[in-house]
Amino acid sequence: MPSQLPLDLPHAASLARDDLIVSPSNRLAVEAVDAWPHWRHSVLVIVGPPGAGKTHLANVWAERAGARTAEAGALGAHLDEPGFRVVIDGLERLRLSETDLFGLVNAARLGTGSILATSRTPPAGMAFTLRDLRSRLCAATLAELGAPDDDLLTGVLVKLFADRQLDIASKSIRYLVERMERSLDSARRIVAAVDREALASKERISTRLLKRVLDRESEAVRHQTVVPARYPVATED
């Protein structure tokens, strides 16, 4: 029987607090986010590799605090908001004015607002021109995320498959965890690919099907084109 051509319909992953899987690799960062508004420092910087879950944590805090997302050229506007709450998702990638960023961070430090920033690089390793800006960010609370561990990947995969109402055995989850790239972005791509493959082939989710998906994922990574750029292409962190 010919394969069915699956429609590539969008499937938005939930970034709510209830959907946040907590494991040793992200526990300290989750606790830091949950501690607001009783932060010891009014600026929190979450640092971790791509796909570690930084954007999810930023979204959780934004929902909890009613925070707004920082936009280039509009940082100064937040200074007029009493008790401002601002998310800067991708501190090292956004083209923000260092002067405006310093003003916002300094205002938060003086107690007039709160900032949660995410970054792939710790503030001490960023090439800021303003030394005072680096100093202020280095003094902020730092929460580091490691690459997702087995517990986190397992929980995320189970949740992603359940969201798509796909039945998958625990041994199949273990098969994926032992072989996949260790990132939450990879987990989302793989679950979506498994969904499409199962629909197209009309097969149940088996080791054979998962191996095909993982082989294609690996092949795609090997052949992807890398375009040099000063500012990396943004992905969900």
Steps between C-alpha positions, in 0.01 A plus 500: 500500500649841409604725785264774603641849453477662845406864529773698673264674741650727766509362853576764760675367809366635827745717695287520815630431852296179530675364191849568635684175573737539797817292530848543655620677183256791538382487863699801625382718210138395555527579870647842416209579267242376751654715776384826337397753632724416796824514303815595690613685187263670258678363191510127421712367214430143384792352306503176307568334164253513209195284563547486877163662576592866557209636295252280689626635831486857371141445389406352838636805678339740253160342565554496876628856522299657219828592334549656159757386244787738429523640149792677338454876510229486766689419820478855630121491496500246783666752733172693511312193626485481882623158607587400143548131420694420184613181325813511284501163322834460324716766661802424282298494176270800523624825352437711807652838576758447775421843641127426518565152639728643767232752596239225536727263694617781727140606569409141591805481725376812679169326568265650242441181299593139421680346203537141389756453224603181321830440328717226357806677643560619859514881531871485584566354155300756300672766291333807647657836429363652819699362792234614747238296313709185524563573867127538574411179314782306665357605836155363409371164618626232261310175445673251273328227301688190397425291193172313564561184704322166453223590745422827324511353148281209608241728657496737203464217247215341695323838516554578130369161388201531735423846361469341155297208640765255384535167679865411559656237724744594776770289334461712187547815705820350642613413147464865397664641813807280452550605137364850439676834516471626857286808453135590540495637144605156378227336709236720338631433148519125555149468646358700209694282253379179669143627480535568126675169433240295688219671311667465161597135543192398704734317738490486875792672669772236514878487529520460123297817443698694761829391342387637163411832659828523691701410189328780306557744786869410509528532122331840505741625766801383299381674184358820643652817360677719750485868406764709680339793674583743773165433659397130505159404368259503792360167616287410797729465799 
